Amino acid sequence: MDHFHYRDRLLYCEDVPIPVLAEKYGTPLYVYSKKTLLHHLGQLQRAFAAVEPLICYSLKTNPNINICRLMAEAGSGFDVTSAGELFRALKAGGIGPKIVFAGVGKTDAELRSGLEAGVLMFNVESEGELFALADVAKSMGKTAAVALRVNPDLPPKTHAKTDTSVKGVKFGLDIDTVLEFAGKVIDNKHVRVVGLHMHLGSPILKTEPYKQGLDKGLVLIERMRKQGHKIEYINMGGGFGIHYRKQEALPADAFAQVIVPAVQSAKCKLVLEPGRFIVGNAGILVSRVIYTKESGGKHFIIQDAAMNDLIRPTLYDSFHRIWPVGPPAGVPAPPEDYETDITGTRVYDVVGPVCESGDFLAKDRRLPPMKRGDLLATFSAGGYGMAMSSNYNSRLRAAEVLVDNGSHRLIRRRETFEDLIRTEVEIV
């Protein structure tokens, strides 16, 4: 359940009208629903309860410290991919034994920071990393726990830029060679191989890839145990899809039905690294129409959110539902299907102010006529929205607001012009 809904033809987040937030905090504006965040985390906790999973919220999806703190308070651990994310996790109340350190290119300094924090394990993705970690751990008089990330070489299952388990991507160890690497550290006193990590990509809308991956993973675990490794963990990453277009995503229970029996069969503990599933549908991007125009036979809505605010449509050709915050009479509030003919609409490109032809939030999208000052909502923007934002064109990054029932509070202020040059060193 996502707590964004229309009442009397006006969009609300929980019990707060979106225009109230836009007026108080300005636009573009990211708005998050606390109820939705906790609902989706709770779905995972309940669905996988039979194996008492360690659910590690993936900071890269949305690293706002207030959201991270909310996750920690609700029992989540953290999946981090850099020293910066580790810093955020610890600041948010995370503790080492509930943190997993992922990432394909960890530096020695990052490995050291993970060991100092006492992270539960490192997801190791190459032979070089495995031995670098051993060397760093030796220099500190420590032993690092490791989950080897295997690339199971599955058929394509999502966008090419977010599919991480097909042959030829940078992630993980080839399934044909992972046992060879594991065998090289059986007697190493400074690394312990305690788990198998298998993140398949994102967003995934079917359970079959998890079944295919686990079928291969269980065989590997048995062979690694025969090598002498005490495998305690299966880390299945995240990747569960969300509702971008309609109600296309599967519930957490559907994935649990495939994953839980395999984990029980392997006699392992389960680690999950969800991010998008928790925060994706918990956030929207609110923008205000600046101009409309017609050019070359096309109609454009120019609004104040741009590719620097939400780059997913440009980067991944991704689809986000977009609809007026207060739609005019004669059109649905909202439509059931955003990709069919809708009464009272015409085809627009929804674009931003950035000086790039690739700056758009939607192309060839049916929307009602809009006028200067109207508000638009871009849905399912809580994941990889603010996290991937930038200052391109020296644009100020948006503010972020968290709504809790009928109250709301600023959790990231809008940047100022002074912020743009704050870290730059002037030469005089």
Disulfide bonds with the S-S distance in Angstrom:
none
